[in-house]
Amino acid sequence: MSFAKHWAASSSHILKKIPLTRSKPGIAKSITDDMLIEFGGQVVYMKNGAKDRVSEKHKQILADFNGNNHAEIYKKYSIGAAWLQRLLKRAAQNEPAS
């Protein structure tokens, strides 16, 4: 079973069997202990999703940009002219926006 699937199953199982009055740190410890038993000593890679978040930001910038609102885009997204031009160029070339 993959790490993510096991994490979801473990969390669901533990949350069902423990009283709701138990503290959040206690719940977290129970889930962590179960994960250590299952995956202890292994190298586990968890992507942080940064690329997905950046891509969504780029899509929003492109959606907000109307060709005449450069200054508004610079300010709203804390980006510079060169960065916006690079993003627009990539979008025109149909490349990923990261």
C-alpha positions as CSV (number, residue, x, y, z in Angstrom):
1,M,0.0,0.0,0.0
2,S,1.3,3.4,-0.9
3,F,2.3,5.9,1.8
4,A,-0.6,8.3,1.0
5,K,-3.2,5.5,1.0
6,H,-1.9,4.1,4.2
7,W,-1.9,7.5,5.8
8,A,-5.5,8.0,4.8
9,A,-6.6,4.5,6.0
10,S,-4.6,4.9,9.3
11,S,-6.1,8.3,10.0
12,S,-9.6,7.2,9.3
13,H,-9.2,4.0,11.4
14,I,-7.7,5.8,14.4
15,L,-10.2,8.7,14.3
16,K,-13.1,6.1,14.3
17,K,-11.8,4.2,17.3
18,I,-10.7,7.0,19.7
19,P,-13.0,9.3,21.7
20,L,-13.6,12.7,20.2
21,T,-12.5,14.3,23.5
22,R,-8.9,13.2,22.9
23,S,-6.4,16.0,22.3
24,K,-5.2,16.8,18.9
25,P,-1.6,16.0,19.8
26,G,-2.8,12.6,21.1
27,I,-4.5,11.9,17.8
28,A,-1.5,13.0,15.8
29,K,0.8,10.8,17.9
30,S,-1.4,7.8,17.3
31,I,-1.4,8.3,13.6
32,T,2.4,9.0,13.6
33,D,3.0,5.8,15.6
34,D,1.0,3.7,13.1
35,M,3.0,5.3,10.2
36,L,6.3,4.5,12.0
37,I,5.3,0.9,12.4
38,E,4.4,0.6,8.7
39,F,7.1,2.7,7.1
40,G,9.8,3.1,9.8
41,G,13.3,3.0,8.3
42,Q,12.2,3.6,4.8
43,V,12.8,6.7,2.7
44,V,9.5,8.3,1.9
45,Y,9.2,11.2,-0.6
46,M,6.2,13.5,-0.3
47,K,5.9,16.2,-2.9
48,N,5.1,19.6,-1.4
49,G,2.7,20.6,-4.2
50,A,4.6,23.9,-4.9
51,K,4.6,23.3,-8.6
52,D,0.8,22.9,-8.6
53,R,0.3,26.0,-6.5
54,V,2.6,28.0,-8.8
55,S,0.8,26.8,-11.8
56,E,-2.6,27.8,-10.3
57,K,-1.1,31.3,-9.6
58,H,0.1,31.6,-13.1
59,K,-3.3,30.6,-14.5
60,Q,-4.9,33.2,-12.3
61,I,-2.5,35.9,-13.5
62,L,-3.2,35.1,-17.1
63,A,-7.0,35.1,-16.4
64,D,-6.7,38.5,-14.7
65,F,-4.5,40.1,-17.3
66,N,-6.4,42.0,-20.0
67,G,-3.5,43.5,-21.9
68,N,-4.0,47.0,-20.4
69,N,-3.7,46.3,-16.6
70,H,0.1,45.7,-16.3
71,A,0.5,47.9,-13.2
72,E,-2.5,46.3,-11.5
73,I,-1.1,42.8,-12.1
74,Y,2.4,43.8,-10.9
75,K,1.0,45.1,-7.6
76,K,-1.7,42.4,-7.0
77,Y,0.8,39.5,-7.6
78,S,4.0,41.2,-6.5
79,I,5.7,40.5,-9.8
80,G,7.8,42.7,-12.1
81,A,7.5,43.6,-15.7
82,A,10.1,41.1,-16.9
83,W,8.4,38.2,-15.1
84,L,5.0,39.0,-16.5
85,Q,6.4,39.3,-20.0
86,R,8.1,35.9,-19.6
87,L,4.9,34.4,-18.3
88,L,2.9,35.9,-21.3
89,K,5.6,34.6,-23.7
90,R,5.4,31.1,-22.3
91,A,1.6,31.2,-22.4
92,A,1.7,32.3,-26.1
93,Q,4.1,29.4,-26.8
94,N,1.7,27.1,-24.9
95,E,4.4,26.0,-22.4
96,P,3.9,25.2,-18.8
97,A,3.7,28.4,-16.8
98,S,6.2,27.5,-14.0
